[in-house]
Every structure is written in structure tokens, then in C-alpha cells.
Amino acid sequence: MAKSKVLSKPVEELTYEEALTELEGIVESLEDGQNPLDESLKLFERGQALVTYCGVLLESAQLKVQKLAGDSLVAFEEESE
């Protein structure tokens, strides 16, 4: 992940898709292990903020779906093989 891309936008201004893409890039960069410690810490901190933000967006979307579907909302159950 290019250094200029990290921290390019405040987390709150990202779409879910942008946040997830950036998070995936951060994970790849941290797994690579080639960053200096201070850069790794910055990436980890940004990643934590992105995880929290994505969770909030998903929870918000779930609440909207529940509100729209009302009582007709059916829980998803995985098919067992």
C-alpha cells in the first residue's frame, strides 16, 4: 500500500467499500513485515479505526433493513450439508 494513500481521507468520509479496500491494503502491508515499527503502528491504528467504522456502517445498514422489513424480516440460516 502506498504511503500517500494511507491517511489520505478522514475515516468518517470514506464509503464502506473504500474503508474495506483500505483495510485490506493495511492488512497486506502489515503481513509483509517490511515497514518500520513507527509506520506499522500508524497502519495498525488506522486499521483499528477502519474496523470500528465499518462495524458502525454495517450496524446502521442492519437497523435500516430491520426498520424497512419490520416483522417480515427472516433470519438467515446457513444450509447444512
CNS distance restraints for C-alpha pairs under 8 A (distance, minus, plus):
assign (resid   1 and name CA) (resid   5 and name CA) 7.14 0.50 0.50
assign (resid   1 and name CA) (resid   6 and name CA) 7.56 0.50 0.50
assign (resid   1 and name CA) (resid  25 and name CA) 5.60 0.50 0.50
assign (resid   1 and name CA) (resid  26 and name CA) 6.79 0.50 0.50
assign (resid   1 and name CA) (resid  28 and name CA) 7.83 0.50 0.50
assign (resid   1 and name CA) (resid  29 and name CA) 6.20 0.50 0.50
assign (resid   2 and name CA) (resid   6 and name CA) 6.88 0.50 0.50
assign (resid   4 and name CA) (resid   8 and name CA) 6.66 0.50 0.50
assign (resid   6 and name CA) (resid  22 and name CA) 7.69 0.50 0.50
assign (resid   6 and name CA) (resid  43 and name CA) 7.72 0.50 0.50
assign (resid   7 and name CA) (resid  46 and name CA) 7.46 0.50 0.50
assign (resid   9 and name CA) (resid  13 and name CA) 6.59 0.50 0.50
assign (resid   9 and name CA) (resid  14 and name CA) 7.11 0.50 0.50
assign (resid  10 and name CA) (resid  14 and name CA) 7.15 0.50 0.50
assign (resid  11 and name CA) (resid  19 and name CA) 7.24 0.50 0.50
assign (resid  11 and name CA) (resid  49 and name CA) 7.19 0.50 0.50
assign (resid  11 and name CA) (resid  50 and name CA) 6.52 0.50 0.50
assign (resid  11 and name CA) (resid  53 and name CA) 7.20 0.50 0.50
assign (resid  12 and name CA) (resid  53 and name CA) 7.34 0.50 0.50
assign (resid  14 and name CA) (resid  18 and name CA) 5.70 0.50 0.50
assign (resid  14 and name CA) (resid  19 and name CA) 5.79 0.50 0.50
assign (resid  15 and name CA) (resid  19 and name CA) 6.14 0.50 0.50
assign (resid  16 and name CA) (resid  20 and name CA) 6.09 0.50 0.50
assign (resid  16 and name CA) (resid  54 and name CA) 6.08 0.50 0.50
assign (resid  16 and name CA) (resid  57 and name CA) 6.87 0.50 0.50
assign (resid  17 and name CA) (resid  21 and name CA) 6.10 0.50 0.50
assign (resid  18 and name CA) (resid  22 and name CA) 6.13 0.50 0.50
assign (resid  19 and name CA) (resid  23 and name CA) 6.04 0.50 0.50
assign (resid  19 and name CA) (resid  50 and name CA) 6.01 0.50 0.50
assign (resid  19 and name CA) (resid  53 and name CA) 7.98 0.50 0.50
assign (resid  19 and name CA) (resid  54 and name CA) 6.92 0.50 0.50
assign (resid  20 and name CA) (resid  24 and name CA) 6.15 0.50 0.50
assign (resid  20 and name CA) (resid  50 and name CA) 7.46 0.50 0.50
assign (resid  20 and name CA) (resid  54 and name CA) 7.23 0.50 0.50
assign (resid  21 and name CA) (resid  25 and name CA) 6.35 0.50 0.50
assign (resid  22 and name CA) (resid  26 and name CA) 6.22 0.50 0.50
assign (resid  23 and name CA) (resid  27 and name CA) 6.23 0.50 0.50
assign (resid  23 and name CA) (resid  47 and name CA) 5.67 0.50 0.50
assign (resid  23 and name CA) (resid  50 and name CA) 6.42 0.50 0.50
assign (resid  23 and name CA) (resid  51 and name CA) 7.51 0.50 0.50
assign (resid  24 and name CA) (resid  28 and name CA) 6.30 0.50 0.50
assign (resid  25 and name CA) (resid  29 and name CA) 6.14 0.50 0.50
assign (resid  26 and name CA) (resid  30 and name CA) 6.10 0.50 0.50
assign (resid  26 and name CA) (resid  43 and name CA) 6.20 0.50 0.50
assign (resid  26 and name CA) (resid  44 and name CA) 7.59 0.50 0.50
assign (resid  26 and name CA) (resid  47 and name CA) 6.53 0.50 0.50
assign (resid  27 and name CA) (resid  31 and name CA) 6.03 0.50 0.50
assign (resid  27 and name CA) (resid  47 and name CA) 7.78 0.50 0.50
assign (resid  28 and name CA) (resid  32 and name CA) 6.15 0.50 0.50
assign (resid  29 and name CA) (resid  33 and name CA) 6.93 0.50 0.50
assign (resid  29 and name CA) (resid  34 and name CA) 7.66 0.50 0.50
assign (resid  29 and name CA) (resid  35 and name CA) 7.59 0.50 0.50
assign (resid  30 and name CA) (resid  34 and name CA) 7.67 0.50 0.50
assign (resid  30 and name CA) (resid  35 and name CA) 7.31 0.50 0.50
assign (resid  30 and name CA) (resid  40 and name CA) 6.47 0.50 0.50
assign (resid  30 and name CA) (resid  43 and name CA) 7.53 0.50 0.50
assign (resid  30 and name CA) (resid  44 and name CA) 7.82 0.50 0.50
assign (resid  35 and name CA) (resid  39 and name CA) 5.97 0.50 0.50
assign (resid  35 and name CA) (resid  40 and name CA) 5.79 0.50 0.50
assign (resid  36 and name CA) (resid  40 and name CA) 6.18 0.50 0.50
assign (resid  37 and name CA) (resid  41 and name CA) 6.19 0.50 0.50
assign (resid  38 and name CA) (resid  42 and name CA) 6.33 0.50 0.50
assign (resid  39 and name CA) (resid  43 and name CA) 6.15 0.50 0.50
assign (resid  40 and name CA) (resid  44 and name CA) 6.04 0.50 0.50
assign (resid  41 and name CA) (resid  45 and name CA) 6.09 0.50 0.50
assign (resid  42 and name CA) (resid  46 and name CA) 6.15 0.50 0.50
assign (resid  43 and name CA) (resid  47 and name CA) 5.99 0.50 0.50
assign (resid  44 and name CA) (resid  48 and name CA) 6.16 0.50 0.50
assign (resid  45 and name CA) (resid  49 and name CA) 6.38 0.50 0.50
assign (resid  46 and name CA) (resid  50 and name CA) 6.19 0.50 0.50
assign (resid  47 and name CA) (resid  51 and name CA) 6.14 0.50 0.50
assign (resid  48 and name CA) (resid  52 and name CA) 6.28 0.50 0.50
assign (resid  49 and name CA) (resid  53 and name CA) 6.12 0.50 0.50
assign (resid  50 and name CA) (resid  54 and name CA) 6.01 0.50 0.50
assign (resid  51 and name CA) (resid  55 and name CA) 6.17 0.50 0.50
assign (resid  52 and name CA) (resid  56 and name CA) 6.33 0.50 0.50
assign (resid  53 and name CA) (resid  57 and name CA) 6.29 0.50 0.50
assign (resid  54 and name CA) (resid  58 and name CA) 6.12 0.50 0.50
assign (resid  55 and name CA) (resid  59 and name CA) 6.08 0.50 0.50
assign (resid  56 and name CA) (resid  60 and name CA) 6.08 0.50 0.50
assign (resid  57 and name CA) (resid  61 and name CA) 6.17 0.50 0.50
assign (resid  58 and name CA) (resid  62 and name CA) 6.14 0.50 0.50
assign (resid  59 and name CA) (resid  63 and name CA) 6.23 0.50 0.50
assign (resid  60 and name CA) (resid  64 and name CA) 6.30 0.50 0.50
assign (resid  61 and name CA) (resid  65 and name CA) 6.25 0.50 0.50
assign (resid  62 and name CA) (resid  66 and name CA) 6.16 0.50 0.50
assign (resid  63 and name CA) (resid  67 and name CA) 6.08 0.50 0.50
assign (resid  64 and name CA) (resid  68 and name CA) 6.14 0.50 0.50
assign (resid  65 and name CA) (resid  69 and name CA) 5.88 0.50 0.50
assign (resid  66 and name CA) (resid  70 and name CA) 5.58 0.50 0.50
assign (resid  66 and name CA) (resid  73 and name CA) 6.60 0.50 0.50
assign (resid  69 and name CA) (resid  73 and name CA) 5.27 0.50 0.50
